[in-house]
Amino acid sequence: MKSKQQLEIVHSNVCEPFEVKSLGGNCYLLTFIDELTKYMWIYLIERKSDVFTRFTKFKMQVEKQVERTIKKLRTDVDVITFPLNL
């Protein structure tokens, strides 16, 4: 299924840890990519366990900016369909 609207499908990935931490102490790269526009958001996070917290903040911010809701989040592991109470 291809996206027909912005934020209909967002892809996400967590890159493997860096060998050297960033100046802020982060060692993972978290990406979100809108399938339709190919717009990409990139976040540095300290631990993989920070992904959910970062996603909830991202979701609130981007949905407010675009005035649309994320319908599906695709990751290497799963596809999450919304609405999902966060």
C-alpha positions in Angstrom: 0.0 0.0 0.0 1.4 3.4 -1.0 0.7 6.6 0.9 -1.8 9.0 -0.5 -1.6 11.5 2.3 1.1 13.0 4.4 1.7 11.0 7.6 -0.4 8.1 6.4 2.7 5.8 6.6 5.8 6.8 8.5 8.9 4.6 8.4 11.2 4.4 11.4 14.6 2.9 12.1 17.2 2.8 14.9 20.8 2.6 13.6 23.4 0.5 15.4 25.3 2.2 18.2 28.2 4.5 17.3 31.6 3.4 18.3 32.2 6.9 19.8 29.4 8.7 21.7 28.3 12.2 20.6 29.3 15.2 22.7 25.8 14.9 24.3 26.4 11.3 25.2 24.2 9.8 22.6 25.1 6.7 20.6 22.0 5.8 18.6 20.4 7.5 15.6 16.6 7.3 15.3 14.9 8.2 12.0 11.3 8.9 11.0 10.5 9.2 7.2 7.1 10.2 5.8 6.5 7.8 2.9 4.7 10.4 0.7 6.9 13.4 1.0 10.1 11.6 1.9 10.6 14.2 4.6 13.0 12.9 7.3 13.3 13.6 11.0 16.5 12.5 12.7 17.1 12.3 16.5 20.1 11.2 18.5 19.2 9.1 21.5 21.3 7.7 24.4 19.7 4.2 24.7 17.4 2.0 22.6 14.9 2.2 25.5 14.5 5.9 24.7 12.8 5.2 21.3 9.2 5.1 22.7 9.6 8.3 24.6 11.1 10.1 21.6 8.4 8.7 19.3 5.6 10.0 21.5 7.1 13.5 21.5 7.7 13.3 17.7 4.1 12.1 17.2 2.6 15.0 19.1 4.8 17.6 17.5 4.4 16.5 13.9 0.7 15.9 14.1 0.2 19.4 15.4 2.4 20.9 12.7 0.8 19.0 9.8 -2.7 18.9 11.2 -2.9 15.2 10.3 -2.5 12.0 12.4 0.0 9.2 11.8 -2.0 6.2 10.5 0.8 3.6 10.4 4.3 3.3 11.7 6.5 0.8 9.9 9.7 -0.5 11.5 12.1 -3.4 10.7 10.1 -5.4 13.3 6.4 -4.5 12.9 3.7 -2.3 11.4 1.7 -0.4 14.0 -1.7 0.9 13.0 -3.2 3.9 14.7 -5.2 5.1 16.6 -3.1 3.9 19.5 -3.5 5.6 22.8 -0.1 6.9 23.9 
